[in-house]
């Protein structure tokens, strides 16, 4: 899947940060119907967790096999990619 520059920009601009509402809630960024959590875990270090099961991911972002393309970078270097 290839997103147009316009579609990618629109999705990025609409990103929302969900503030912690109660103790135990993790920091969350929501964009394009996905939720991305980033937090520190004792014994693990930095954890980044991506949730696609919100029910709000637009159909044009979902591949026929039910997945979405993901690329994770660290300091600009790609460490994971799935199309």
NORQUINOR-V101484 format. One record per residue. RES is the residue in three letters. PSI is psi in degrees with one decimal (NA if undefined). OMEGA is omega in whole degrees, -180 to 180 (* if undefined). D_LAST is the distance of its C-alpha to the last C-alpha in Angstrom with 2 decimals. Layout:
res = {RES,RES}
psi = {PSI,PSI}
omega = {OMEGA,OMEGA}
d_last = {D_LAST,D_LAST}
This chain:
res = {UNK,UNK,UNK,UNK,UNK,UNK,UNK,UNK,UNK,UNK,UNK,UNK,UNK,UNK,UNK,UNK,UNK,UNK,UNK,UNK,UNK,UNK,UNK,UNK,UNK,UNK,UNK,UNK,UNK,UNK,UNK,UNK,UNK,UNK,UNK,UNK,UNK,UNK,UNK,UNK,UNK,UNK,UNK,UNK,UNK,UNK,UNK,UNK,UNK,UNK,UNK,UNK,UNK,UNK,UNK,UNK,UNK,UNK,UNK,UNK,UNK,UNK,UNK,UNK,UNK,UNK,UNK,UNK,UNK,UNK,UNK,UNK,UNK,UNK,UNK,UNK,UNK,UNK,UNK,UNK,UNK,UNK,UNK}
psi = {137.0,123.4,142.2,158.7,-40.7,-45.3,-43.4,-42.5,-42.9,-46.6,-41.5,-42.9,-26.9,2.9,143.1,141.6,124.8,114.6,151.5,121.2,-23.7,162.9,136.4,-12.0,134.5,152.8,135.0,137.3,128.1,128.6,132.7,30.8,-2.9,157.3,130.8,121.4,137.7,123.4,163.9,135.0,130.6,126.5,-12.5,-35.8,-144.9,127.4,131.2,120.9,125.5,127.7,122.0,-1.3,30.5,-18.8,3.7,9.8,122.4,143.1,-31.5,-10.0,-10.5,128.7,161.9,-27.2,6.0,8.1,171.2,149.4,138.3,136.9,125.6,129.2,151.2,119.5,36.7,-11.7,131.4,124.8,-12.9,138.4,132.6,124.1,NA}
omega = {175,176,173,179,-179,-179,180,179,179,179,-180,-180,-179,180,180,175,177,180,178,-180,180,180,-180,177,-178,176,-174,172,178,178,179,179,177,176,-179,180,176,-177,178,-179,179,178,-179,-174,-178,179,173,-175,-178,-180,-178,-172,-178,-176,-177,179,180,-177,-179,178,-176,178,179,180,176,180,171,177,179,173,179,180,173,-177,177,179,179,178,177,177,177,179,*}
d_last = {7.62,10.01,12.41,15.92,17.73,20.08,17.68,15.93,19.51,20.80,18.30,19.02,22.74,22.87,21.61,24.31,25.52,27.04,30.16,31.45,33.86,35.24,35.51,32.57,30.00,27.15,26.09,23.28,21.38,20.22,18.03,16.55,17.82,15.96,18.24,17.81,20.72,21.92,25.10,27.21,27.96,31.10,30.41,26.67,26.52,23.90,21.55,18.51,17.55,14.96,16.15,14.46,17.52,19.78,20.11,19.85,16.23,16.81,15.79,14.28,11.50,10.65,8.81,11.54,10.65,11.27,8.16,6.88,4.26,6.50,8.33,11.77,14.62,18.20,20.85,18.46,16.90,13.28,13.71,10.32,6.70,3.79,0.00}
